Structure formats: C-alpha cells, structure tokens
C-alpha cells in the first residue's frame, strides 16, 4: 500500500486513473473475443 501511495503522488491522478480504465477495457475486450470464439 505504501509503494502504491508513493507512486500515485509522482504520477498525476488523471493519467493514473486513465491507465487503470485502459487496463480494464483491455481485459473486457479480451473476454469478449474469447466468448465469441
């Protein structure tokens, strides 16, 4: 938890959240493609 808090201070919060949403969207796309197969 401490390491995550320190890294969040260095990186702007907006870019941190956007990268998180990007990772979630990527996982959802992979799941959708897997289900279509």
C-alpha positions, 0 to 999 in steps of 0.5 A: 500500500505504501509503494502504491501511495508513493507512486500515485503522488509522482504520477498525476491522478488523471493519467493514473486513473486513465491507465487503470480504465485502459487496463480494464477495457483491455481485459473486457475486450479480451473476454469478449473475443474469447466468448465469441470464439 
